[in-house]
Amino acid sequence: MLIVVNARVVTPHQVLDPGWVAVEEGRIAGVGRGDPPARSGAVLHDLGGRFVLPGFIDLHMHGGGGAQITTDDQEEILTAVAFHRRHGTTSTLASLVTDQIDRMAASVSAIAEIIRSGDTSRGRIVGVHLEGPFLNPAKKGSHHAEHLLAPDRAALRHLLTAGDGTVRVVTLAPELPGGMDLLREVTEAGVIAAVGHTEADYDQARDAFASGARLATHLFNAMRHFHHRDPGPAGAALADENVVCELINDGVHVHDEAVRMAMSAAGSDRVAFVTDATPAAGMTSGRYHLGPVPVFADEGTVKLSDGTLAGSTLTMDATVRHAVRDIGISIVDAAIAAATTPAHLLGISDRTGAIQPGKDADLVVLDGALRVSAVMAGGEVVHGSLTAA
């Protein structure tokens, strides 16, 4: 048994300070305040007051460390996953951007093979997120216009078949002709329908959520703007207690005050911090590819040649750090938005997403500046050290 002690342990309800977490056979065996009960043979690690948070779960990651997800190159996919694990992401969806349909299917198949292999030595992929191709061209963002498709059941089935049960989320624009029928097919397949890259007005978005969509893709971005006479998809999502709202909390995609408003309106149990990260995450400024589209990173932002935002260089530890230090969100709520809420949405909260006995020992240790000093996945330290600096 391994026990971390003298830590600030962030649970879904409070910070245990000082607190301890016991880990045995890959799972959390106990959590408490003060000193742990004596355990014969236990190895204690004094964290010197560092924070312990649940491992982060990213619903929306396209790449990182120079590698991208929209490819059939499994090594490249795993390179991106491993990069984000070093920043505390212990579970991730592998998010594809729009490409030619057969290339998308090949990417989905490659990711599905990784998942079926059970090899999590470089990180855990918990499913595929299809961000496209069923998006509104007027809100395409960085997606390749020529590869966008009108809602097409045959194309959807082609992608779902390639995933063999691993596709977990499909983002679509419900206002397109056939969009609502496609949404229903997505949900009937047991997949989470997400509303995004959309010109839907409030009523159309509300109907989409009432018909089973449960996620708003990167709230406020690539969707009809919020207006007091038409709150649009953002207003519909925030008002619906069954909908989780993604937020790219990097200080660029969403104003800090808008993040505060969203957190106040929905609560941390309906907000999921995401990275929307591109291959430029963790890299120097320069030219990269997001699927078939060239993008340009400069001073921490990623754009198309025309200046359109095209994903981010964000990591999950950075979104938590920004939430707590710059916006004033409590570290408990930040941890919920970065781990607990995504786990509930994906149906994996029985095994991860919170520091509670019986769950997998997926943990992130942050120093006083909220920077990663260690990452534990399934009870194994996979990055950094538990030794206090």
C-alpha positions as CSV (number, residue, x, y, z in Angstrom):
1,M,0.0,0.0,0.0
2,L,1.1,3.5,-0.8
3,I,-0.2,6.5,1.2
4,V,0.3,10.2,0.4
5,V,0.2,12.3,3.5
6,N,0.4,16.0,4.4
7,A,-1.5,16.9,1.3
8,R,-4.3,19.2,0.4
9,V,-6.7,16.6,-1.0
10,V,-9.4,18.0,-3.3
11,T,-12.6,15.9,-3.0
12,P,-16.0,16.7,-4.7
13,H,-17.1,18.5,-1.5
14,Q,-14.1,20.0,0.2
15,V,-10.4,20.3,0.5
16,L,-9.0,18.0,3.2
17,D,-6.1,20.0,4.6
18,P,-4.0,18.2,5.8
19,G,-5.3,15.1,4.1
20,W,-4.2,11.7,3.0
21,V,-5.0,9.2,0.2
22,A,-4.2,5.5,0.4
23,V,-3.7,3.5,-2.8
24,E,-3.7,-0.2,-3.1
25,E,-3.8,-2.5,-6.2
26,G,-4.4,0.5,-8.5
27,R,-7.4,1.8,-6.6
28,I,-8.1,4.4,-3.9
29,A,-8.3,2.4,-0.7
30,G,-9.0,5.3,1.7
31,V,-9.2,9.1,2.0
32,G,-9.2,11.2,5.1
33,R,-8.2,14.3,7.0
34,G,-5.2,14.5,9.3
35,D,-3.0,11.5,9.8
36,P,-3.9,8.1,8.2
37,P,-4.6,5.1,10.4
38,A,-1.5,2.8,10.8
39,R,-1.2,0.3,8.0
40,S,1.4,-2.5,8.3
41,G,3.9,-2.3,5.4
42,A,2.4,0.9,3.9
43,V,4.9,3.3,2.2
44,L,4.2,6.9,3.1
45,H,5.0,9.9,0.8
46,D,4.9,13.3,2.4
47,L,3.6,15.8,-0.2
48,G,4.6,18.8,1.8
49,G,1.2,20.5,1.4
50,R,0.9,20.0,-2.3
51,F,-2.6,19.6,-3.8
52,V,-4.0,16.2,-4.9
53,L,-6.7,16.3,-7.5
54,P,-8.5,13.6,-9.5
55,G,-6.9,12.9,-12.8
56,F,-8.3,15.2,-15.5
57,I,-10.7,13.9,-18.2
58,D,-10.7,15.9,-21.4
59,L,-13.7,15.6,-23.7
60,H,-12.2,17.5,-26.5
61,M,-8.6,17.0,-27.5
62,H,-7.3,17.1,-31.1
63,G,-3.6,16.8,-30.5
64,G,-0.5,18.0,-28.6
65,G,3.2,17.7,-28.5
66,G,3.4,18.1,-32.3
67,A,1.1,15.2,-32.9
68,Q,-2.6,15.1,-34.0
69,I,-5.5,12.7,-33.6
70,T,-7.1,12.9,-37.0
71,T,-4.7,10.3,-38.5
72,D,-4.5,6.6,-38.9
73,D,-1.0,6.6,-37.5
74,Q,-1.4,5.1,-34.0
75,E,2.1,6.2,-32.9
76,E,1.1,9.8,-33.6
77,I,-2.2,9.4,-31.8
78,L,-0.4,8.0,-28.8
79,T,2.2,10.7,-28.8
80,A,-0.6,13.3,-28.4
81,V,-2.2,11.3,-25.6
82,A,1.1,10.9,-23.8
83,F,1.8,14.6,-24.0
84,H,-1.5,15.4,-22.3
85,R,-1.0,12.8,-19.6
86,R,2.1,14.6,-18.5
87,H,-0.2,17.6,-17.9
88,G,-2.6,15.6,-15.7
89,T,-5.1,14.1,-18.3
90,T,-5.5,10.5,-17.2
91,S,-8.5,9.9,-19.5
92,T,-9.3,11.5,-22.8
93,L,-11.6,11.4,-25.7
94,A,-9.7,11.3,-29.0
95,S,-11.4,14.1,-31.0
96,L,-11.4,14.1,-34.8
97,V,-11.9,17.2,-37.0
98,T,-13.7,17.0,-40.3
99,D,-11.8,15.3,-43.1
100,Q,-12.7,13.2,-46.1
101,I,-15.1,10.6,-44.8
102,D,-13.0,7.5,-45.5
103,R,-10.0,9.1,-43.9
104,M,-12.1,9.9,-40.8
105,A,-13.2,6.3,-40.8
106,A,-9.6,5.1,-40.9
107,S,-8.7,7.4,-38.0
108,V,-11.7,6.1,-36.0
109,S,-10.6,2.5,-36.7
110,A,-7.1,3.2,-35.6
111,I,-8.2,4.7,-32.3
112,A,-10.7,1.9,-31.8
113,E,-7.8,-0.6,-32.2
114,I,-5.8,1.2,-29.5
115,I,-8.8,1.2,-27.1
116,R,-9.5,-2.5,-27.7
117,S,-5.8,-3.4,-27.1
118,G,-6.2,-2.4,-23.5
119,D,-2.7,-0.8,-23.5
120,T,-2.8,2.3,-21.4
121,S,1.0,2.6,-21.0
122,R,1.0,6.0,-22.7
123,G,-2.5,7.2,-21.6
124,R,-6.1,6.1,-21.5
125,I,-8.4,6.9,-24.5
126,V,-12.0,6.4,-23.3
127,G,-13.6,6.9,-26.7
128,V,-13.8,8.9,-29.9
129,H,-15.4,12.3,-30.4
130,L,-16.5,13.0,-33.9
131,E,-16.4,16.8,-34.2
132,G,-17.8,16.8,-37.7
133,P,-18.5,16.3,-40.5
134,F,-22.2,17.3,-39.9
135,L,-21.6,20.9,-39.1
136,N,-23.0,24.2,-40.4
137,P,-20.7,25.7,-43.0
138,A,-21.5,29.2,-41.6
139,K,-19.9,28.2,-38.3
140,K,-17.2,25.8,-39.6
141,G,-14.4,27.5,-37.6
142,S,-11.2,25.6,-38.6
143,H,-13.0,22.7,-40.2
144,H,-12.4,22.0,-43.9
145,A,-15.4,23.3,-45.8
146,E,-15.1,20.9,-48.7
147,H,-15.3,17.9,-46.4
148,L,-18.4,19.0,-44.4
149,L,-21.5,16.9,-45.0
150,A,-25.2,17.5,-44.7
151,P,-26.7,15.2,-42.1
152,D,-26.3,11.8,-43.7
153,R,-27.3,8.6,-41.9
154,A,-25.2,6.4,-44.2
155,A,-22.1,8.5,-43.4
156,L,-22.8,8.4,-39.7
157,R,-23.3,4.6,-39.8
158,H,-20.0,4.3,-41.7
159,L,-18.1,6.1,-38.9
160,L,-19.9,4.3,-36.1
161,T,-19.1,1.0,-37.7
162,A,-15.5,1.9,-38.0
163,G,-15.5,2.7,-34.3
164,D,-17.1,-0.6,-33.3
165,G,-18.7,0.8,-30.2
166,T,-15.9,3.3,-29.3
167,V,-17.5,6.5,-30.6
168,R,-18.8,8.3,-27.6
169,V,-19.7,11.8,-28.8
170,V,-20.9,13.2,-32.1
171,T,-21.1,17.0,-32.6
172,L,-23.6,18.2,-35.1
173,A,-25.7,21.2,-36.2
174,P,-29.3,20.3,-35.5
175,E,-30.8,23.1,-37.6
176,L,-29.5,21.6,-40.9
177,P,-32.0,19.7,-43.0
178,G,-32.1,16.2,-41.5
179,G,-30.2,17.3,-38.5
180,M,-32.8,16.3,-35.9
181,D,-33.3,12.9,-37.5
182,L,-29.5,12.4,-37.4
183,L,-29.4,13.5,-33.7
184,R,-32.0,10.9,-32.9
185,E,-30.1,8.2,-34.7
186,V,-27.0,9.2,-32.7
187,T,-28.8,8.9,-29.4
188,E,-30.5,5.7,-30.4
189,A,-27.0,4.2,-31.0
190,G,-26.1,5.0,-27.4
191,V,-23.8,7.8,-28.4
192,I,-23.9,11.3,-26.8
193,A,-25.2,13.9,-29.2
194,A,-23.5,17.3,-28.9
195,V,-24.8,20.6,-30.3
196,G,-22.0,22.7,-31.9
197,H,-20.7,24.5,-34.9
198,T,-24.3,25.7,-35.3
199,E,-26.5,28.5,-36.3
200,A,-29.4,27.1,-34.4
201,D,-31.6,29.7,-32.6
202,Y,-32.7,29.2,-29.0
203,D,-35.9,27.3,-30.0
204,Q,-34.0,25.0,-32.3
205,A,-31.3,24.3,-29.8
206,R,-33.8,23.8,-27.0
207,D,-35.6,21.2,-29.2
208,A,-32.3,19.5,-29.9
209,F,-31.6,19.2,-26.2
210,A,-35.2,18.1,-25.5
211,S,-34.7,15.4,-28.2
212,G,-31.7,13.9,-26.4
213,A,-28.6,16.0,-27.0
214,R,-26.7,16.2,-23.7
215,L,-23.6,18.3,-24.5
216,A,-22.8,21.7,-25.9
217,T,-19.5,21.7,-27.8
218,H,-17.2,24.5,-26.7
219,L,-19.9,26.8,-25.4
220,F,-20.0,30.3,-27.0
221,N,-17.5,29.4,-29.7
222,A,-18.6,28.5,-33.2
223,M,-22.3,29.0,-32.5
224,R,-24.9,31.7,-32.9
225,H,-24.2,34.4,-30.4
226,F,-26.1,34.9,-27.2
227,H,-28.5,37.8,-27.6
228,H,-31.1,39.0,-25.1
229,R,-33.9,38.5,-27.7
230,D,-32.5,35.1,-28.8
231,P,-30.2,33.4,-26.3
232,G,-29.2,30.9,-28.9
233,P,-27.6,27.5,-28.2
234,A,-25.6,28.9,-25.3
235,G,-28.7,30.1,-23.5
236,A,-30.5,26.9,-24.3
237,A,-27.7,24.8,-22.9
238,L,-27.2,26.8,-19.8
239,A,-30.9,26.7,-19.0
240,D,-31.3,22.9,-19.5
241,E,-30.4,21.0,-16.3
242,N,-29.6,17.9,-18.4
243,V,-27.0,19.5,-20.6
244,V,-23.2,19.6,-19.9
245,C,-21.4,22.7,-21.3
246,E,-17.8,22.5,-22.6
247,L,-15.7,25.5,-21.9
248,I,-12.3,26.3,-23.4
249,N,-11.0,28.2,-20.4
250,D,-7.8,29.7,-21.7
251,G,-8.6,33.4,-21.4
252,V,-8.7,33.6,-25.2
253,H,-11.8,31.6,-26.4
254,V,-14.1,32.8,-23.6
255,H,-13.8,36.0,-21.6
256,D,-13.2,35.3,-17.9
257,E,-16.4,37.0,-16.9
258,A,-18.3,34.7,-19.3
259,V,-16.7,31.7,-17.6
260,R,-17.9,33.1,-14.3
261,M,-21.4,33.6,-15.6
262,A,-21.5,30.1,-17.1
263,M,-20.3,28.5,-13.9
264,S,-22.9,30.5,-11.9
265,A,-25.7,29.6,-14.3
266,A,-24.9,25.9,-14.7
267,G,-22.8,25.0,-11.7
268,S,-19.6,23.0,-11.9
269,D,-21.6,19.8,-12.2
270,R,-22.7,20.9,-15.7
271,V,-19.5,22.6,-16.9
272,A,-16.7,20.5,-18.4
273,F,-13.4,22.3,-18.9
274,V,-11.8,21.1,-22.2
275,T,-8.6,21.9,-24.1
276,D,-9.7,21.7,-27.8
277,A,-5.9,21.3,-28.1
278,T,-4.1,21.1,-31.4
279,P,-0.7,19.6,-32.3
280,A,0.7,23.0,-31.4
281,A,0.1,22.4,-27.6
282,G,3.5,22.3,-25.9
283,M,5.3,23.4,-29.1
284,T,6.9,26.5,-30.4
285,S,5.3,29.0,-32.7
286,G,4.9,27.8,-36.2
287,R,2.8,25.9,-38.8
288,Y,0.9,22.8,-37.9
289,H,-1.9,20.7,-39.3
290,L,-5.4,20.2,-37.8
291,G,-6.6,17.3,-39.9
292,P,-6.2,18.5,-43.5
293,V,-6.1,22.2,-42.5
294,P,-2.9,24.2,-41.9
295,V,-3.0,26.2,-38.7
296,F,-0.5,28.7,-37.3
297,A,0.5,29.0,-33.6
298,D,1.8,32.2,-32.3
299,E,2.2,33.3,-28.6
300,G,-0.1,30.6,-27.3
301,T,-2.9,31.0,-29.8
302,V,-3.7,29.0,-32.9
303,K,-5.4,30.5,-35.9
304,L,-6.1,30.0,-39.6
305,S,-4.3,32.2,-42.1
306,D,-7.4,34.5,-42.0
307,G,-7.2,35.0,-38.2
308,T,-10.0,32.6,-37.3
309,L,-9.3,30.8,-34.0
310,A,-8.4,27.2,-34.7
311,G,-8.3,25.3,-31.4
312,S,-5.8,26.0,-28.7
313,T,-2.4,25.2,-27.1
314,L,-4.2,24.5,-23.8
315,T,-3.6,21.6,-21.4
316,M,-5.9,20.6,-18.6
317,D,-3.6,21.7,-15.8
318,A,-3.5,25.2,-17.4
319,T,-7.3,25.4,-17.5
320,V,-7.6,24.5,-13.8
321,R,-4.8,27.0,-13.0
322,H,-6.5,29.8,-14.9
323,A,-9.8,29.0,-13.3
324,V,-8.5,29.2,-9.8
325,R,-5.8,31.8,-10.0
326,D,-7.2,34.2,-12.5
327,I,-11.0,33.8,-12.4
328,G,-11.4,33.0,-8.7
329,I,-13.2,29.7,-9.1
330,S,-12.7,27.4,-6.1
331,I,-10.3,24.5,-6.6
332,V,-13.1,22.1,-5.7
333,D,-15.3,23.5,-8.5
334,A,-12.3,23.5,-10.9
335,A,-11.6,19.9,-10.2
336,I,-15.3,19.0,-10.6
337,A,-15.3,20.7,-14.0
338,A,-12.0,19.1,-15.1
339,A,-12.7,15.5,-13.9
340,T,-16.0,14.7,-12.1
341,T,-18.5,16.2,-14.6
342,P,-16.8,14.7,-17.7
343,A,-16.8,11.3,-15.9
344,H,-20.5,11.5,-15.2
345,L,-21.3,12.5,-18.8
346,L,-19.3,9.6,-20.2
347,G,-20.7,7.1,-17.7
348,I,-17.3,6.2,-16.1
349,S,-17.9,7.9,-12.8
350,D,-18.0,4.5,-11.1
351,R,-14.3,4.1,-11.7
352,T,-12.7,7.6,-12.1
353,G,-13.3,11.3,-11.9
354,A,-13.1,11.9,-8.1
355,I,-11.0,11.1,-5.1
356,Q,-13.2,8.5,-3.4
357,P,-12.5,5.0,-2.1
358,G,-13.0,2.3,-4.7
359,K,-12.2,4.4,-7.7
360,D,-9.1,4.0,-9.8
361,A,-6.1,5.8,-8.3
362,D,-6.0,8.4,-11.1
363,L,-4.5,11.4,-9.4
364,V,-2.7,14.7,-10.2
365,V,-0.3,16.3,-7.7
366,L,-0.1,20.1,-8.1
367,D,2.4,22.4,-6.3
368,G,1.5,25.7,-4.7
369,A,1.5,27.4,-8.1
370,L,-0.9,24.7,-9.4
371,R,1.7,23.3,-11.7
372,V,1.9,19.5,-12.2
373,S,4.6,17.8,-10.1
374,A,3.3,14.2,-10.4
375,V,0.7,12.2,-12.3
376,M,-0.6,8.8,-11.1
377,A,-2.7,6.6,-13.4
378,G,-4.2,3.4,-12.0
379,G,-2.0,3.7,-8.9
380,E,1.3,4.0,-10.8
381,V,3.3,7.2,-10.9
382,V,3.6,7.9,-14.7
383,H,5.1,11.4,-14.5
384,G,7.0,13.4,-12.0
385,S,7.6,12.4,-8.4
386,L,5.7,12.2,-5.1
387,T,8.9,13.3,-3.3
388,A,8.4,16.8,-1.9
389,A,10.7,19.4,-3.4
